[in-house]
């Protein structure tokens, strides 16, 4: 389990950020994925959230600190997390498998 930070700037519309925990398998799964969100930065806004090495960085902490934080805070600390989109990606993966 590691702690990650998501940060993405959308210019005049604003920016999004978040902190979350993920396993190595989860990290591998969501890296490179993109999601479109409507109204996330206000009415009529549509932005593309990219989960890649430019937007997701590991927060370097000792494993003891990470374990203690996870025990107290749970997996999703604040803001945007790619974990929020796992179900949607899994549905898309299943649809691709059916074709």
DRENFI-48841 format. One record per atom (N, C-alpha, C): x, y, z; atom name; residue in three letters. Coordinates in nm, 3 decimals. Layout:
residues N
<rec xx="X" yy="Y" zz="Z" atom="CA" type="ALA"/>
...
//
This chain:
residues 99
<rec xx="0.085" yy="-0.117" zz="0.000" atom="N" type="UNK"/>
<rec xx="0.000" yy="0.000" zz="0.000" atom="CA" type="UNK"/>
<rec xx="0.090" yy="0.124" zz="0.000" atom="C" type="UNK"/>
<rec xx="0.057" yy="0.219" zz="-0.087" atom="N" type="UNK"/>
<rec xx="0.132" yy="0.344" zz="-0.095" atom="CA" type="UNK"/>
<rec xx="0.033" yy="0.461" zz="-0.098" atom="C" type="UNK"/>
<rec xx="0.085" yy="0.578" zz="-0.064" atom="N" type="UNK"/>
<rec xx="0.006" yy="0.700" zz="-0.066" atom="CA" type="UNK"/>
<rec xx="0.038" yy="0.776" zz="-0.195" atom="C" type="UNK"/>
<rec xx="-0.066" yy="0.822" zz="-0.264" atom="N" type="UNK"/>
<rec xx="-0.050" yy="0.895" zz="-0.389" atom="CA" type="UNK"/>
<rec xx="-0.124" yy="1.028" zz="-0.386" atom="C" type="UNK"/>
<rec xx="-0.073" yy="1.121" zz="-0.467" atom="N" type="UNK"/>
<rec xx="-0.137" yy="1.251" zz="-0.484" atom="CA" type="UNK"/>
<rec xx="-0.173" yy="1.266" zz="-0.632" atom="C" type="UNK"/>
<rec xx="-0.297" yy="1.309" zz="-0.656" atom="N" type="UNK"/>
<rec xx="-0.342" yy="1.342" zz="-0.791" atom="CA" type="UNK"/>
<rec xx="-0.355" yy="1.494" zz="-0.799" atom="C" type="UNK"/>
<rec xx="-0.297" yy="1.554" zz="-0.903" atom="N" type="UNK"/>
<rec xx="-0.309" yy="1.699" zz="-0.927" atom="CA" type="UNK"/>
<rec xx="-0.316" yy="1.722" zz="-1.077" atom="C" type="UNK"/>
<rec xx="-0.419" yy="1.798" zz="-1.119" atom="N" type="UNK"/>
<rec xx="-0.431" yy="1.832" zz="-1.261" atom="CA" type="UNK"/>
<rec xx="-0.488" yy="1.973" zz="-1.273" atom="C" type="UNK"/>
<rec xx="-0.424" yy="2.053" zz="-1.356" atom="N" type="UNK"/>
<rec xx="-0.461" yy="2.193" zz="-1.377" atom="CA" type="UNK"/>
<rec xx="-0.536" yy="2.205" zz="-1.509" atom="C" type="UNK"/>
<rec xx="-0.649" yy="2.272" zz="-1.507" atom="N" type="UNK"/>
<rec xx="-0.731" yy="2.291" zz="-1.627" atom="CA" type="UNK"/>
<rec xx="-0.738" yy="2.437" zz="-1.667" atom="C" type="UNK"/>
<rec xx="-0.635" yy="2.512" zz="-1.636" atom="N" type="UNK"/>
<rec xx="-0.628" yy="2.651" zz="-1.676" atom="CA" type="UNK"/>
<rec xx="-0.731" yy="2.736" zz="-1.605" atom="C" type="UNK"/>
<rec xx="-0.800" yy="2.822" zz="-1.682" atom="N" type="UNK"/>
<rec xx="-0.897" yy="2.915" zz="-1.623" atom="CA" type="UNK"/>
<rec xx="-1.013" yy="2.846" zz="-1.554" atom="C" type="UNK"/>
<rec xx="-1.043" yy="2.722" zz="-1.594" atom="N" type="UNK"/>
<rec xx="-1.156" yy="2.651" zz="-1.533" atom="CA" type="UNK"/>
<rec xx="-1.126" yy="2.610" zz="-1.389" atom="C" type="UNK"/>
<rec xx="-0.998" yy="2.590" zz="-1.359" atom="N" type="UNK"/>
<rec xx="-0.961" yy="2.549" zz="-1.223" atom="CA" type="UNK"/>
<rec xx="-0.871" yy="2.429" zz="-1.222" atom="C" type="UNK"/>
<rec xx="-0.859" yy="2.367" zz="-1.109" atom="N" type="UNK"/>
<rec xx="-0.775" yy="2.249" zz="-1.095" atom="CA" type="UNK"/>
<rec xx="-0.843" yy="2.149" zz="-1.002" atom="C" type="UNK"/>
<rec xx="-0.796" yy="2.025" zz="-1.008" atom="N" type="UNK"/>
<rec xx="-0.847" yy="1.918" zz="-0.923" atom="CA" type="UNK"/>
<rec xx="-0.730" yy="1.850" zz="-0.856" atom="C" type="UNK"/>
<rec xx="-0.753" yy="1.801" zz="-0.735" atom="N" type="UNK"/>
<rec xx="-0.649" yy="1.727" zz="-0.666" atom="CA" type="UNK"/>
<rec xx="-0.711" yy="1.628" zz="-0.570" atom="C" type="UNK"/>
<rec xx="-0.629" yy="1.539" zz="-0.520" atom="N" type="UNK"/>
<rec xx="-0.677" yy="1.440" zz="-0.424" atom="CA" type="UNK"/>
<rec xx="-0.561" yy="1.359" zz="-0.371" atom="C" type="UNK"/>
<rec xx="-0.584" yy="1.293" zz="-0.259" atom="N" type="UNK"/>
<rec xx="-0.487" yy="1.202" zz="-0.201" atom="CA" type="UNK"/>
<rec xx="-0.558" yy="1.071" zz="-0.169" atom="C" type="UNK"/>
<rec xx="-0.491" yy="0.960" zz="-0.198" atom="N" type="UNK"/>
<rec xx="-0.554" yy="0.829" zz="-0.181" atom="CA" type="UNK"/>
<rec xx="-0.446" yy="0.723" zz="-0.165" atom="C" type="UNK"/>
<rec xx="-0.486" yy="0.610" zz="-0.110" atom="N" type="UNK"/>
<rec xx="-0.399" yy="0.494" zz="-0.098" atom="CA" type="UNK"/>
<rec xx="-0.430" yy="0.397" zz="-0.211" atom="C" type="UNK"/>
<rec xx="-0.328" yy="0.325" zz="-0.258" atom="N" type="UNK"/>
<rec xx="-0.349" yy="0.223" zz="-0.360" atom="CA" type="UNK"/>
<rec xx="-0.242" yy="0.115" zz="-0.347" atom="C" type="UNK"/>
<rec xx="-0.280" yy="-0.006" zz="-0.381" atom="N" type="UNK"/>
<rec xx="-0.184" yy="-0.115" zz="-0.388" atom="CA" type="UNK"/>
<rec xx="-0.109" yy="-0.105" zz="-0.520" atom="C" type="UNK"/>
<rec xx="-0.004" yy="-0.182" zz="-0.536" atom="N" type="UNK"/>
<rec xx="0.071" yy="-0.182" zz="-0.662" atom="CA" type="UNK"/>
<rec xx="-0.018" yy="-0.229" zz="-0.778" atom="C" type="UNK"/>
<rec xx="-0.103" yy="-0.329" zz="-0.753" atom="N" type="UNK"/>
<rec xx="-0.193" yy="-0.378" zz="-0.858" atom="CA" type="UNK"/>
<rec xx="-0.295" yy="-0.271" zz="-0.899" atom="C" type="UNK"/>
<rec xx="-0.350" yy="-0.201" zz="-0.802" atom="N" type="UNK"/>
<rec xx="-0.445" yy="-0.094" zz="-0.832" atom="CA" type="UNK"/>
<rec xx="-0.377" yy="0.017" zz="-0.911" atom="C" type="UNK"/>
<rec xx="-0.257" yy="0.054" zz="-0.870" atom="N" type="UNK"/>
<rec xx="-0.180" yy="0.158" zz="-0.939" atom="CA" type="UNK"/>
<rec xx="-0.158" yy="0.119" zz="-1.085" atom="C" type="UNK"/>
<rec xx="-0.114" yy="-0.004" zz="-1.107" atom="N" type="UNK"/>
<rec xx="-0.091" yy="-0.053" zz="-1.243" atom="CA" type="UNK"/>
<rec xx="-0.219" yy="-0.049" zz="-1.325" atom="C" type="UNK"/>
<rec xx="-0.331" yy="-0.081" zz="-1.263" atom="N" type="UNK"/>
<rec xx="-0.460" yy="-0.084" zz="-1.334" atom="CA" type="UNK"/>
<rec xx="-0.504" yy="0.054" zz="-1.378" atom="C" type="UNK"/>
<rec xx="-0.496" yy="0.155" zz="-1.291" atom="N" type="UNK"/>
<rec xx="-0.552" yy="0.285" zz="-1.328" atom="CA" type="UNK"/>
<rec xx="-0.456" yy="0.376" zz="-1.404" atom="C" type="UNK"/>
<rec xx="-0.327" yy="0.349" zz="-1.399" atom="N" type="UNK"/>
<rec xx="-0.233" yy="0.435" zz="-1.470" atom="CA" type="UNK"/>
<rec xx="-0.258" yy="0.426" zz="-1.621" atom="C" type="UNK"/>
<rec xx="-0.263" yy="0.541" zz="-1.684" atom="N" type="UNK"/>
<rec xx="-0.288" yy="0.547" zz="-1.828" atom="CA" type="UNK"/>
<rec xx="-0.436" yy="0.556" zz="-1.863" atom="C" type="UNK"/>
<rec xx="-0.522" yy="0.548" zz="-1.764" atom="N" type="UNK"/>
<rec xx="-0.665" yy="0.557" zz="-1.790" atom="CA" type="UNK"/>
<rec xx="-0.709" yy="0.704" zz="-1.789" atom="C" type="UNK"/>
<rec xx="-0.816" yy="0.730" zz="-1.862" atom="N" type="UNK"/>
<rec xx="-0.872" yy="0.865" zz="-1.875" atom="CA" type="UNK"/>
<rec xx="-1.022" yy="0.856" zz="-1.851" atom="C" type="UNK"/>
<rec xx="-1.077" yy="0.960" zz="-1.794" atom="N" type="UNK"/>
<rec xx="-1.222" yy="0.967" zz="-1.772" atom="CA" type="UNK"/>
<rec xx="-1.269" yy="1.108" zz="-1.806" atom="C" type="UNK"/>
<rec xx="-1.386" yy="1.118" zz="-1.867" atom="N" type="UNK"/>
<rec xx="-1.449" yy="1.248" zz="-1.892" atom="CA" type="UNK"/>
<rec xx="-1.549" yy="1.276" zz="-1.781" atom="C" type="UNK"/>
<rec xx="-1.545" yy="1.396" zz="-1.726" atom="N" type="UNK"/>
<rec xx="-1.638" yy="1.435" zz="-1.619" atom="CA" type="UNK"/>
<rec xx="-1.710" yy="1.564" zz="-1.660" atom="C" type="UNK"/>
<rec xx="-1.839" yy="1.565" zz="-1.639" atom="N" type="UNK"/>
<rec xx="-1.920" yy="1.684" zz="-1.667" atom="CA" type="UNK"/>
<rec xx="-1.949" yy="1.757" zz="-1.537" atom="C" type="UNK"/>
<rec xx="-1.945" yy="1.888" zz="-1.541" atom="N" type="UNK"/>
<rec xx="-1.985" yy="1.975" zz="-1.430" atom="CA" type="UNK"/>
<rec xx="-1.899" yy="1.961" zz="-1.305" atom="C" type="UNK"/>
<rec xx="-1.784" yy="1.898" zz="-1.315" atom="N" type="UNK"/>
<rec xx="-1.699" yy="1.878" zz="-1.198" atom="CA" type="UNK"/>
<rec xx="-1.632" yy="2.008" zz="-1.153" atom="C" type="UNK"/>
<rec xx="-1.613" yy="2.100" zz="-1.246" atom="N" type="UNK"/>
<rec xx="-1.554" yy="2.231" zz="-1.214" atom="CA" type="UNK"/>
<rec xx="-1.657" yy="2.343" zz="-1.226" atom="C" type="UNK"/>
<rec xx="-1.783" yy="2.308" zz="-1.222" atom="N" type="UNK"/>
<rec xx="-1.889" yy="2.407" zz="-1.233" atom="CA" type="UNK"/>
<rec xx="-1.982" yy="2.372" zz="-1.347" atom="C" type="UNK"/>
<rec xx="-2.094" yy="2.442" zz="-1.350" atom="N" type="UNK"/>
<rec xx="-2.196" yy="2.416" zz="-1.451" atom="CA" type="UNK"/>
<rec xx="-2.139" yy="2.426" zz="-1.592" atom="C" type="UNK"/>
<rec xx="-2.171" yy="2.329" zz="-1.675" atom="N" type="UNK"/>
<rec xx="-2.132" yy="2.322" zz="-1.816" atom="CA" type="UNK"/>
<rec xx="-1.982" yy="2.298" zz="-1.835" atom="C" type="UNK"/>
<rec xx="-1.911" yy="2.256" zz="-1.732" atom="N" type="UNK"/>
<rec xx="-1.770" yy="2.223" zz="-1.751" atom="CA" type="UNK"/>
<rec xx="-1.759" yy="2.076" zz="-1.790" atom="C" type="UNK"/>
<rec xx="-1.671" yy="2.048" zz="-1.882" atom="N" type="UNK"/>
<rec xx="-1.640" yy="1.910" zz="-1.919" atom="CA" type="UNK"/>
<rec xx="-1.489" yy="1.900" zz="-1.927" atom="C" type="UNK"/>
<rec xx="-1.432" yy="1.811" zz="-1.846" atom="N" type="UNK"/>
<rec xx="-1.287" yy="1.796" zz="-1.845" atom="CA" type="UNK"/>
<rec xx="-1.250" yy="1.650" zz="-1.857" atom="C" type="UNK"/>
<rec xx="-1.129" yy="1.628" zz="-1.903" atom="N" type="UNK"/>
<rec xx="-1.073" yy="1.495" zz="-1.917" atom="CA" type="UNK"/>
<rec xx="-0.972" yy="1.475" zz="-1.805" atom="C" type="UNK"/>
<rec xx="-0.999" yy="1.379" zz="-1.715" atom="N" type="UNK"/>
<rec xx="-0.907" yy="1.348" zz="-1.607" atom="CA" type="UNK"/>
<rec xx="-0.811" yy="1.241" zz="-1.656" atom="C" type="UNK"/>
<rec xx="-0.683" yy="1.270" zz="-1.652" atom="N" type="UNK"/>
<rec xx="-0.581" yy="1.175" zz="-1.695" atom="CA" type="UNK"/>
<rec xx="-0.505" yy="1.124" zz="-1.574" atom="C" type="UNK"/>
<rec xx="-0.502" yy="0.994" zz="-1.558" atom="N" type="UNK"/>
<rec xx="-0.426" yy="0.933" zz="-1.450" atom="CA" type="UNK"/>
<rec xx="-0.298" yy="0.876" zz="-1.510" atom="C" type="UNK"/>
<rec xx="-0.192" yy="0.956" zz="-1.504" atom="N" type="UNK"/>
<rec xx="-0.064" yy="0.915" zz="-1.559" atom="CA" type="UNK"/>
<rec xx="0.049" yy="0.972" zz="-1.474" atom="C" type="UNK"/>
<rec xx="0.172" yy="0.956" zz="-1.518" atom="N" type="UNK"/>
<rec xx="0.287" yy="0.998" zz="-1.437" atom="CA" type="UNK"/>
<rec xx="0.297" yy="1.149" zz="-1.420" atom="C" type="UNK"/>
<rec xx="0.226" yy="1.226" zz="-1.503" atom="N" type="UNK"/>
<rec xx="0.228" yy="1.372" zz="-1.486" atom="CA" type="UNK"/>
<rec xx="0.126" yy="1.420" zz="-1.385" atom="C" type="UNK"/>
<rec xx="0.024" yy="1.339" zz="-1.357" atom="N" type="UNK"/>
<rec xx="-0.082" yy="1.382" zz="-1.265" atom="CA" type="UNK"/>
<rec xx="-0.085" yy="1.303" zz="-1.135" atom="C" type="UNK"/>
<rec xx="-0.028" yy="1.184" zz="-1.133" atom="N" type="UNK"/>
<rec xx="-0.028" yy="1.099" zz="-1.013" atom="CA" type="UNK"/>
<rec xx="0.115" yy="1.077" zz="-0.966" atom="C" type="UNK"/>
<rec xx="0.144" yy="1.118" zz="-0.844" atom="N" type="UNK"/>
<rec xx="0.278" yy="1.099" zz="-0.788" atom="CA" type="UNK"/>
<rec xx="0.269" yy="1.032" zz="-0.652" atom="C" type="UNK"/>
<rec xx="0.371" yy="0.954" zz="-0.623" atom="N" type="UNK"/>
<rec xx="0.376" yy="0.886" zz="-0.494" atom="CA" type="UNK"/>
<rec xx="0.424" yy="0.984" zz="-0.387" atom="C" type="UNK"/>
<rec xx="0.360" yy="0.981" zz="-0.272" atom="N" type="UNK"/>
<rec xx="0.403" yy="1.059" zz="-0.156" atom="CA" type="UNK"/>
<rec xx="0.492" yy="0.967" zz="-0.074" atom="C" type="UNK"/>
<rec xx="0.618" yy="1.002" zz="-0.065" atom="N" type="UNK"/>
<rec xx="0.716" yy="0.916" zz="0.003" atom="CA" type="UNK"/>
<rec xx="0.704" yy="0.930" zz="0.154" atom="C" type="UNK"/>
<rec xx="0.658" yy="0.824" zz="0.218" atom="N" type="UNK"/>
<rec xx="0.648" yy="0.816" zz="0.363" atom="CA" type="UNK"/>
<rec xx="0.691" yy="0.676" zz="0.406" atom="C" type="UNK"/>
<rec xx="0.727" yy="0.661" zz="0.531" atom="N" type="UNK"/>
<rec xx="0.762" yy="0.529" zz="0.581" atom="CA" type="UNK"/>
<rec xx="0.639" yy="0.439" zz="0.578" atom="C" type="UNK"/>
<rec xx="0.662" yy="0.309" zz="0.567" atom="N" type="UNK"/>
<rec xx="0.550" yy="0.215" zz="0.565" atom="CA" type="UNK"/>
<rec xx="0.471" yy="0.221" zz="0.695" atom="C" type="UNK"/>
<rec xx="0.539" yy="0.246" zz="0.805" atom="N" type="UNK"/>
<rec xx="0.471" yy="0.259" zz="0.935" atom="CA" type="UNK"/>
<rec xx="0.373" yy="0.375" zz="0.933" atom="C" type="UNK"/>
<rec xx="0.416" yy="0.489" zz="0.881" atom="N" type="UNK"/>
<rec xx="0.329" yy="0.607" zz="0.872" atom="CA" type="UNK"/>
<rec xx="0.210" yy="0.579" zz="0.781" atom="C" type="UNK"/>
<rec xx="0.236" yy="0.516" zz="0.668" atom="N" type="UNK"/>
<rec xx="0.128" yy="0.484" zz="0.574" atom="CA" type="UNK"/>
<rec xx="0.027" yy="0.391" zz="0.641" atom="C" type="UNK"/>
<rec xx="0.075" yy="0.288" zz="0.708" atom="N" type="UNK"/>
<rec xx="-0.014" yy="0.194" zz="0.775" atom="CA" type="UNK"/>
<rec xx="-0.100" yy="0.264" zz="0.881" atom="C" type="UNK"/>
<rec xx="-0.039" yy="0.354" zz="0.958" atom="N" type="UNK"/>
<rec xx="-0.113" yy="0.427" zz="1.061" atom="CA" type="UNK"/>
<rec xx="-0.216" yy="0.521" zz="0.999" atom="C" type="UNK"/>
<rec xx="-0.178" yy="0.590" zz="0.892" atom="N" type="UNK"/>
<rec xx="-0.273" yy="0.679" zz="0.824" atom="CA" type="UNK"/>
<rec xx="-0.390" yy="0.600" zz="0.767" atom="C" type="UNK"/>
<rec xx="-0.361" yy="0.488" zz="0.703" atom="N" type="UNK"/>
<rec xx="-0.465" yy="0.405" zz="0.644" atom="CA" type="UNK"/>
<rec xx="-0.562" yy="0.354" zz="0.751" atom="C" type="UNK"/>
<rec xx="-0.507" yy="0.314" zz="0.865" atom="N" type="UNK"/>
<rec xx="-0.591" yy="0.263" zz="0.974" atom="CA" type="UNK"/>
<rec xx="-0.688" yy="0.370" zz="1.025" atom="C" type="UNK"/>
<rec xx="-0.643" yy="0.494" zz="1.026" atom="N" type="UNK"/>
<rec xx="-0.726" yy="0.604" zz="1.078" atom="CA" type="UNK"/>
<rec xx="-0.817" yy="0.663" zz="0.971" atom="C" type="UNK"/>
<rec xx="-0.764" yy="0.684" zz="0.850" atom="N" type="UNK"/>
<rec xx="-0.835" yy="0.759" zz="0.747" atom="CA" type="UNK"/>
<rec xx="-0.909" yy="0.672" zz="0.645" atom="C" type="UNK"/>
<rec xx="-0.870" yy="0.548" zz="0.630" atom="N" type="UNK"/>
<rec xx="-0.928" yy="0.466" zz="0.525" atom="CA" type="UNK"/>
<rec xx="-0.855" yy="0.487" zz="0.393" atom="C" type="UNK"/>
<rec xx="-0.909" yy="0.433" zz="0.286" atom="N" type="UNK"/>
<rec xx="-0.836" yy="0.433" zz="0.159" atom="CA" type="UNK"/>
<rec xx="-0.841" yy="0.565" zz="0.082" atom="C" type="UNK"/>
<rec xx="-0.944" yy="0.643" zz="0.102" atom="N" type="UNK"/>
<rec xx="-0.962" yy="0.767" zz="0.025" atom="CA" type="UNK"/>
<rec xx="-0.955" yy="0.885" zz="0.120" atom="C" type="UNK"/>
<rec xx="-0.849" yy="0.962" zz="0.110" atom="N" type="UNK"/>
<rec xx="-0.827" yy="1.071" zz="0.205" atom="CA" type="UNK"/>
<rec xx="-0.908" yy="1.194" zz="0.167" atom="C" type="UNK"/>
<rec xx="-0.890" yy="1.244" zz="0.043" atom="N" type="UNK"/>
<rec xx="-0.961" yy="1.365" zz="0.002" atom="CA" type="UNK"/>
<rec xx="-0.957" yy="1.382" zz="-0.148" atom="C" type="UNK"/>
<rec xx="-1.049" yy="1.460" zz="-0.199" atom="N" type="UNK"/>
<rec xx="-1.048" yy="1.500" zz="-0.340" atom="CA" type="UNK"/>
<rec xx="-1.072" yy="1.387" zz="-0.438" atom="C" type="UNK"/>
<rec xx="-1.013" yy="1.403" zz="-0.556" atom="N" type="UNK"/>
<rec xx="-1.031" yy="1.309" zz="-0.667" atom="CA" type="UNK"/>
<rec xx="-0.943" yy="1.186" zz="-0.645" atom="C" type="UNK"/>
<rec xx="-0.999" yy="1.070" zz="-0.671" atom="N" type="UNK"/>
<rec xx="-0.925" yy="0.945" zz="-0.664" atom="CA" type="UNK"/>
<rec xx="-0.962" yy="0.857" zz="-0.782" atom="C" type="UNK"/>
<rec xx="-0.865" yy="0.797" zz="-0.849" atom="N" type="UNK"/>
<rec xx="-0.901" yy="0.706" zz="-0.959" atom="CA" type="UNK"/>
<rec xx="-0.983" yy="0.587" zz="-0.909" atom="C" type="UNK"/>
<rec xx="-0.975" yy="0.559" zz="-0.780" atom="N" type="UNK"/>
<rec xx="-1.054" yy="0.449" zz="-0.724" atom="CA" type="UNK"/>
<rec xx="-1.204" yy="0.475" zz="-0.739" atom="C" type="UNK"/>
<rec xx="-1.243" yy="0.601" zz="-0.749" atom="N" type="UNK"/>
<rec xx="-1.383" yy="0.636" zz="-0.767" atom="CA" type="UNK"/>
<rec xx="-1.438" yy="0.587" zz="-0.902" atom="C" type="UNK"/>
<rec xx="-1.349" yy="0.554" zz="-0.996" atom="N" type="UNK"/>
<rec xx="-1.389" yy="0.518" zz="-1.131" atom="CA" type="UNK"/>
<rec xx="-1.366" yy="0.372" zz="-1.164" atom="C" type="UNK"/>
<rec xx="-1.322" yy="0.291" zz="-1.066" atom="N" type="UNK"/>
<rec xx="-1.293" yy="0.150" zz="-1.090" atom="CA" type="UNK"/>
<rec xx="-1.412" yy="0.076" zz="-1.150" atom="C" type="UNK"/>
<rec xx="-1.532" yy="0.096" zz="-1.094" atom="N" type="UNK"/>
<rec xx="-1.650" yy="0.025" zz="-1.143" atom="CA" type="UNK"/>
<rec xx="-1.676" yy="0.057" zz="-1.289" atom="C" type="UNK"/>
<rec xx="-1.663" yy="0.183" zz="-1.325" atom="N" type="UNK"/>
<rec xx="-1.687" yy="0.226" zz="-1.463" atom="CA" type="UNK"/>
<rec xx="-1.586" yy="0.161" zz="-1.558" atom="C" type="UNK"/>
<rec xx="-1.457" yy="0.160" zz="-1.520" atom="N" type="UNK"/>
<rec xx="-1.355" yy="0.099" zz="-1.605" atom="CA" type="UNK"/>
<rec xx="-1.376" yy="-0.050" zz="-1.618" atom="C" type="UNK"/>
<rec xx="-1.416" yy="-0.115" zz="-1.510" atom="N" type="UNK"/>
<rec xx="-1.440" yy="-0.259" zz="-1.515" atom="CA" type="UNK"/>
<rec xx="-1.555" yy="-0.291" zz="-1.609" atom="C" type="UNK"/>
<rec xx="-1.660" yy="-0.207" zz="-1.608" atom="N" type="UNK"/>
<rec xx="-1.772" yy="-0.226" zz="-1.701" atom="CA" type="UNK"/>
<rec xx="-1.724" yy="-0.210" zz="-1.845" atom="C" type="UNK"/>
<rec xx="-1.638" yy="-0.108" zz="-1.870" atom="N" type="UNK"/>
<rec xx="-1.584" yy="-0.088" zz="-2.004" atom="CA" type="UNK"/>
<rec xx="-1.498" yy="-0.207" zz="-2.046" atom="C" type="UNK"/>
<rec xx="-1.419" yy="-0.260" zz="-1.953" atom="N" type="UNK"/>
<rec xx="-1.336" yy="-0.376" zz="-1.982" atom="CA" type="UNK"/>
<rec xx="-1.422" yy="-0.497" zz="-2.018" atom="C" type="UNK"/>
<rec xx="-1.531" yy="-0.515" zz="-1.944" atom="N" type="UNK"/>
<rec xx="-1.622" yy="-0.628" zz="-1.971" atom="CA" type="UNK"/>
<rec xx="-1.688" yy="-0.612" zz="-2.107" atom="C" type="UNK"/>
<rec xx="-1.728" yy="-0.489" zz="-2.143" atom="N" type="UNK"/>
<rec xx="-1.787" yy="-0.464" zz="-2.274" atom="CA" type="UNK"/>
<rec xx="-1.688" yy="-0.495" zz="-2.384" atom="C" type="UNK"/>
<rec xx="-1.562" yy="-0.458" zz="-2.366" atom="N" type="UNK"/>
<rec xx="-1.458" yy="-0.486" zz="-2.466" atom="CA" type="UNK"/>
<rec xx="-1.436" yy="-0.635" zz="-2.482" atom="C" type="UNK"/>
<rec xx="-1.444" yy="-0.709" zz="-2.373" atom="N" type="UNK"/>
<rec xx="-1.426" yy="-0.854" zz="-2.378" atom="CA" type="UNK"/>
<rec xx="-1.540" yy="-0.922" zz="-2.454" atom="C" type="UNK"/>
<rec xx="-1.659" yy="-0.863" zz="-2.446" atom="N" type="UNK"/>
<rec xx="-1.776" yy="-0.922" zz="-2.513" atom="CA" type="UNK"/>
<rec xx="-1.773" yy="-0.904" zz="-2.664" atom="C" type="UNK"/>
<rec xx="-1.697" yy="-0.810" zz="-2.713" atom="N" type="UNK"/>
<rec xx="-1.697" yy="-0.781" zz="-2.858" atom="CA" type="UNK"/>
<rec xx="-1.621" yy="-0.882" zz="-2.938" atom="C" type="UNK"/>
//
